[in-house]
Amino acid sequence: MLGVRLDTELEERLAAVARTQGRSKSDIAREAVRRYVELHDEAFRREARRQSTRASRRDTAVDYAFWERAESEDAAWR
């Protein structure tokens, strides 16, 4: 269950669309939220795949060398 507060103008517009389509305001709001979530969830997944692909193409030897240097520098401070 979800309650949403709308400003007066938006609620009136939603009610007009609902009347025109013969649907409830809740039905239209549910569809809008579903579309929003699908759009943004898919965008998040695309970005995660893009970053994963990019990271997998990196030269890991460079990363290992960096962390080995950092570890030796850290040991020198101890």
Stockholm file with secondary structure:
# STOCKHOLM 1.0

chainA/1-78         MLGVRLDTELEERLAAVARTQGRSKSDIAREAVRRYVELHDEAFRREARRQSTRASRRDTAVDYAFWERAESEDAAWR
#=GR chainA/1-78 SS CCCCCCCHHHHHHHHHHHHHHTCCHHHHHHHHHHHHHHHHHHHHHHHHHHHHHHHHTSCHHHHHHHHHHHHHHHHHHC
#=GC SS_cons        CCCCCCCHHHHHHHHHHHHHHTCCHHHHHHHHHHHHHHHHHHHHHHHHHHHHHHHHTSCHHHHHHHHHHHHHHHHHHC
//
